[in-house]
């Protein structure tokens, strides 16, 4: 129980007592009920504000608890599903022209050349480590040359 919830409960009890007192005062003289009704309305508003603060504190505590829990690492195979044939055969570097998935963000095995970055994986520099590893023509090209 948060302090805000205790305050809300106390204000609700005060509201109920003030309404009873205003009802009793109205039996003797109707004008005597107005101050009690006004005070009951103020305490009802205070109770609503304190209850809102209590709910806000609970939400913040739950959020902090969820963020503190460690996440279980998911294998990459369960996260990325093959989307097109180009993606499957290019180590997830190139997408087909009709593919709806966005282009790859970077090479999986480390950095590559500047031309590769600017051509979205279609070309490599002559001295590129990734291009030299393929041992032949550039297989990541999406269009025939």
N, C-alpha and C positions, 0 to 999 in steps of 0.2 A: 504494500500500500504506500503510495507516494504522499508527500505532504499536501499536494494539490487535491487528492481524493479526500483526505481528512477535512480540508477546508470546504470542499464542495458539500460533503455530508453535513457539516456544521451549519453551513448557510441554508441548506434545505430544511434542517430542523428549525432554524430561526424563522424561516419563511412560514413554515406550518404554524409555529407558535404565534407569529404576528397576525396571520390570517384568523386564527381562533380569537385572539384578542380584539381584532377589528370587528369580527362578527359579534362578540359580546358587547363591544362599545356601541355598535349600531343598534342594539336593542334598547339602549338608554337614550342615545341621541345620535342621529345619523352623521352629524358633522364630526363626531369624535372618531369615526371609523376611517376617515381620510388619511390621517398621519400613519395609522397602522397599515393601511393598504399601500401607501407610498413606500414605507420601509420594507414591506414584504416584497414589493416589486424590485427594489434595489438588491435585497438579499437573493432573490431568485436570479437576477442577472449575474451577481457575483458567483453563485453556485454554478451557473452555466459556463462562465469563464474558467472557473477552477477545474471543472470536469474536462473542458477542452484542453487545458494545460496538462492534466493527468494523461489523457490519451496521447498527446504529443510526446510526452516523456516516455511512454511505453513504446511508441513507434521508434523513437530514437534509440532506445535500449535494444530493441529487437534488431534494428539495422546494424548497430555496433556489434552485436553478438554474431550476426551472420557474416559480417566482414572479418571478424576475428577467427572464424572457423577456417581451417585449411581446406583448399579445394583439392579434389583428387585429380591427378593429371590424366587427361584423356589421350589415348594414342592418336597420332595424326591420321591414321587410316579411318578412324571412326568419325573424324571431323570433316575431312575432305572426301567427297564422293566424286568419281570421275564424271565429267560433264560432256566431253566430246572425244573423238579419236585423237585429235591433235594433242590434247592435254594428256591422254594416256601414254602416248608414244614419245613425248618430249620432256619427260620428268616434271610435268606440271609447269612448264615454262611458257608454252604457246597455246592459244585457244583458237578454235576454228572460226571461220568468218561468220557462221550462223550461231555461234555459242553465245549464251546469255550471261555467263559468268564474267566478271571483270578480269582484265589482264592480270597476270601474276605480278606480285609486288617486288620480287627479287629472286635471284638464284638460290636454290636450296642449299648448295654446297659452298657458299662463300660469294665473294664479289666477282664481278665480271667487267668487261670493258665498257667504255663510255658509249660506243656505237650501239652496243646491245641495249643499253638503257634508253637511248633516244629512239631506237627503231622498234621498241616494245618486243625485243627478243627475236627479231627477224634477221639481224646481221651481227657479225663480230669483227673486231679489228684483227689484223694479221697476226699480231703477237699475243692475242688473248689466250689465257690459260684454259678456259673452257673450250674454245675453238680448237686449240692444239690437242686437247684430250680426245676429241672425236676421231682424229686420225684420218679424216677424209673431208669431203665437202660438208658445208654447214648443213646439218640435218634439222636445224630449228627453223629454217625458212618456211613461211607459210605459203608463199607463192613460188612457182617454178621460175627459174632464171634462164 
